[in-house]
Amino acid sequence: MAFQGDKKEGTWLLAKAEGKLKNWLVPKVPLWLETYHLTLTTLLWCALIIAFSFLARYKIHFLWVVSFSIFGQYITDLLDGEIGRQRNTGLIKWGYYMDHFLDYLFLCSILIGYGLMVADHNKYMLFYILALFGAFMVNSFLSFAATGQFRISYMGVGPTEIRLLFIIVNTLIIFLADKIEIPLVLPYVLAGAAFLLFVTVYKTQKMLWKIDMENKKNVEK
């Protein structure tokens, strides 16, 4: 079976708008900017997120730069795979590995950034949130190994919506800095992520059980 890691399954809320944006942007990418350049820019976005989150401790409006970096990572992540396919770069397995490893580092950088903005006794909540968000990635990789289909969205929520959520949270923090504190929001994020993970794992194991039973029946015939 041919490697399918470059073909993502699932439908997310912003998929159609994202497809139009991709089709509009791809022809505008200069020829000297290759797929691996776009993939590796995630390291730059991660560094900017951590640096400006630290500065946001002293001036909250630096969170605008953090949000810009999240958006920048979205654009480069959106384009790298399509650029590689259209230019026949051939870096399919490298792209799969590096893209998703860097996605994890990107998630870590955002939560590290929030960790720099909260008091020490609240940092454990961010560790739990990172564990839960990381579990969604683990679920995708294990499901891919079992089915050969790489699913990146569940219940209409995918990486695009997660990035948008972080940008919305940053915007609320900026405008409501005097009325809302990050630690007060963390328990709700933790509870929501735990619920969605439970539903996701339940549906995934149910799907795999069905596949196993169908294969068993076919063997017994």
C-alpha positions as CSV (number, residue, x, y, z in Angstrom):
1,M,0.0,0.0,0.0
2,A,1.3,3.5,-0.9
3,F,2.1,5.9,1.9
4,Q,-1.0,8.0,2.6
5,G,0.4,10.4,5.2
6,D,0.2,13.3,2.9
7,K,-3.6,12.9,2.3
8,K,-5.6,14.2,5.2
9,E,-9.1,13.0,6.0
10,G,-11.9,14.8,7.7
11,T,-14.1,17.9,7.3
12,W,-13.7,20.9,9.5
13,L,-15.9,24.0,9.7
14,L,-13.6,26.3,7.8
15,A,-12.5,23.7,5.2
16,K,-14.2,25.4,2.2
17,A,-12.9,28.9,2.9
18,E,-9.5,27.4,3.6
19,G,-9.5,25.7,0.2
20,K,-10.3,29.0,-1.6
21,L,-7.6,30.8,0.4
22,K,-5.0,28.1,-0.6
23,N,-5.9,28.2,-4.2
24,W,-5.5,32.0,-4.2
25,L,-2.2,32.0,-2.4
26,V,-0.3,29.1,-4.0
27,P,0.3,30.8,-7.4
28,K,1.7,33.8,-5.5
29,V,4.4,31.8,-3.7
30,P,7.8,32.7,-5.3
31,L,9.7,29.9,-7.0
32,W,12.7,30.3,-4.6
33,L,10.4,29.5,-1.6
34,E,10.2,25.7,-1.4
35,T,8.0,23.4,0.6
36,Y,10.8,22.6,3.1
37,H,11.4,26.4,3.7
38,L,7.7,26.8,4.5
39,T,7.7,23.8,6.8
40,L,10.8,24.9,8.8
41,T,9.4,28.5,9.3
42,T,7.4,27.0,12.1
43,L,10.6,27.2,14.2
44,L,10.6,30.9,13.6
45,W,6.9,31.3,14.6
46,C,7.5,29.2,17.8
47,A,10.4,31.5,18.8
48,L,8.3,34.6,18.2
49,I,5.4,33.2,20.2
50,I,7.6,32.5,23.2
51,A,9.5,35.7,23.0
52,F,6.5,38.0,22.7
53,S,4.5,36.0,25.2
54,F,7.2,36.8,27.7
55,L,7.1,40.5,26.8
56,A,3.3,40.4,27.2
57,R,3.8,39.9,30.9
58,Y,4.9,43.6,31.0
59,K,2.7,45.0,28.1
60,I,-0.3,42.9,27.2
61,H,-0.5,44.3,23.6
62,F,2.5,42.2,22.6
63,L,-0.1,39.4,22.4
64,W,-1.0,40.9,19.0
65,V,2.4,39.7,17.8
66,V,1.7,36.3,19.2
67,S,-1.6,36.2,17.3
68,F,0.2,37.3,14.2
69,S,2.7,34.5,14.6
70,I,-0.1,31.9,15.0
71,F,-1.7,33.2,11.8
72,G,1.7,33.2,10.1
73,Q,2.3,29.6,11.0
74,Y,-1.2,28.7,9.7
75,I,-0.4,30.3,6.3
76,T,3.0,28.5,5.9
77,D,1.4,25.2,7.2
78,L,-1.4,25.6,4.7
79,L,0.9,26.1,1.8
80,D,3.8,23.8,2.3
81,G,2.1,20.5,1.4
82,E,0.4,21.9,-1.7
83,I,3.6,23.6,-2.9
84,G,5.4,20.3,-2.6
85,R,2.7,18.4,-4.6
86,Q,2.4,21.0,-7.4
87,R,6.2,21.3,-7.8
88,N,6.7,17.5,-7.3
89,T,9.3,18.1,-4.6
90,G,9.1,14.4,-3.6
91,L,9.5,15.1,0.2
92,I,6.4,13.1,1.1
93,K,7.6,11.2,4.2
94,W,10.0,13.9,5.3
95,G,7.1,16.4,5.0
96,Y,4.8,14.1,7.0
97,Y,7.3,13.7,9.8
98,M,8.6,17.2,10.0
99,D,5.2,18.9,9.5
100,H,3.6,17.1,12.4
101,F,6.6,17.1,14.7
102,L,6.8,20.9,14.3
103,D,3.0,21.1,14.8
104,Y,3.6,19.6,18.2
105,L,6.4,22.1,18.9
106,F,4.1,24.9,17.8
107,L,1.4,23.8,20.3
108,C,4.1,23.6,23.0
109,S,5.3,27.1,22.2
110,I,1.8,28.5,22.6
111,L,1.2,26.9,26.0
112,I,4.8,27.8,27.1
113,G,3.9,31.3,26.2
114,Y,0.8,31.3,28.4
115,G,2.9,29.7,31.1
116,L,5.2,32.7,31.0
117,M,2.1,34.9,31.7
118,V,0.6,33.1,34.7
119,A,1.8,32.7,38.3
120,D,3.8,29.5,39.0
121,H,1.0,27.8,41.0
122,N,-1.2,27.9,37.8
123,K,1.4,26.3,35.5
124,Y,0.3,22.8,36.2
125,M,-3.0,23.5,34.5
126,L,-1.1,24.3,31.3
127,F,0.7,21.0,31.6
128,Y,-2.6,19.1,31.8
129,I,-3.9,21.0,28.7
130,L,-0.7,20.2,26.8
131,A,-1.2,16.5,27.7
132,L,-4.8,16.5,26.4
133,F,-4.0,18.4,23.2
134,G,-1.1,16.0,22.6
135,A,-3.4,13.1,23.1
136,F,-5.4,14.2,20.0
137,M,-2.2,14.0,18.0
138,V,-1.5,10.6,19.4
139,N,-5.0,9.4,18.5
140,S,-4.6,10.6,14.9
141,F,-1.2,8.8,14.5
142,L,-2.5,5.6,16.0
143,S,-5.7,5.7,14.0
144,F,-3.6,6.3,10.8
145,A,-1.4,3.3,11.6
146,A,-4.5,1.1,12.0
147,T,-6.5,2.3,9.0
148,G,-4.1,4.0,6.6
149,Q,-6.3,7.2,6.7
150,F,-4.8,10.2,8.4
151,R,-7.7,12.0,10.1
152,I,-7.0,15.5,11.5
153,S,-10.5,16.8,12.4
154,Y,-13.2,15.6,14.7
155,M,-16.8,16.9,15.0
156,G,-16.0,19.7,12.6
157,V,-13.0,20.9,14.6
158,G,-9.5,20.8,13.1
159,P,-6.2,22.5,13.4
160,T,-7.6,25.6,11.7
161,E,-10.3,26.1,14.3
162,I,-7.8,25.5,17.2
163,R,-5.5,28.2,15.9
164,L,-8.5,30.6,15.5
165,L,-9.5,29.8,19.1
166,F,-6.0,30.8,20.4
167,I,-6.3,34.0,18.4
168,I,-9.7,34.8,19.9
169,V,-8.5,34.0,23.4
170,N,-5.5,36.4,22.9
171,T,-7.9,39.1,21.7
172,L,-10.1,38.7,24.7
173,I,-7.2,38.8,27.0
174,I,-6.0,42.1,25.4
175,F,-9.3,43.8,25.6
176,L,-10.4,42.4,28.9
177,A,-7.1,42.4,30.6
178,D,-8.5,44.3,33.6
179,K,-11.6,42.1,33.9
180,I,-10.4,38.6,33.1
181,E,-7.4,36.5,34.2
182,I,-6.0,33.6,32.3
183,P,-6.1,31.2,35.3
184,L,-9.8,31.6,35.5
185,V,-10.2,30.4,31.9
186,L,-7.9,27.4,32.2
187,P,-10.3,25.0,34.0
188,Y,-12.9,25.5,31.3
189,V,-10.4,24.8,28.5
190,L,-9.2,21.7,30.4
191,A,-12.8,20.4,30.9
192,G,-13.7,21.1,27.2
193,A,-10.6,19.3,25.9
194,A,-11.1,16.3,28.2
195,F,-14.7,15.9,27.0
196,L,-13.8,16.2,23.3
197,L,-10.9,13.7,23.8
198,F,-13.3,11.2,25.4
199,V,-15.8,11.5,22.5
200,T,-13.0,11.3,19.9
201,V,-11.4,8.1,21.5
202,Y,-14.8,6.5,21.9
203,K,-15.7,7.1,18.2
204,T,-12.3,5.9,17.1
205,Q,-12.3,2.7,19.0
206,K,-15.8,2.0,17.9
207,M,-14.8,2.4,14.2
208,L,-11.8,0.1,14.7
209,W,-13.9,-2.5,16.4
210,K,-16.3,-2.5,13.5
211,I,-13.4,-2.9,11.0
212,D,-12.0,-5.8,13.0
213,M,-15.3,-7.6,13.1
214,E,-15.9,-7.1,9.4
215,N,-12.4,-8.5,8.7
216,K,-13.1,-11.4,10.9
217,K,-16.3,-12.2,9.1
218,N,-14.5,-12.0,5.7
219,V,-11.8,-14.5,6.9
220,E,-14.4,-16.9,8.3
221,K,-16.3,-17.0,5.0
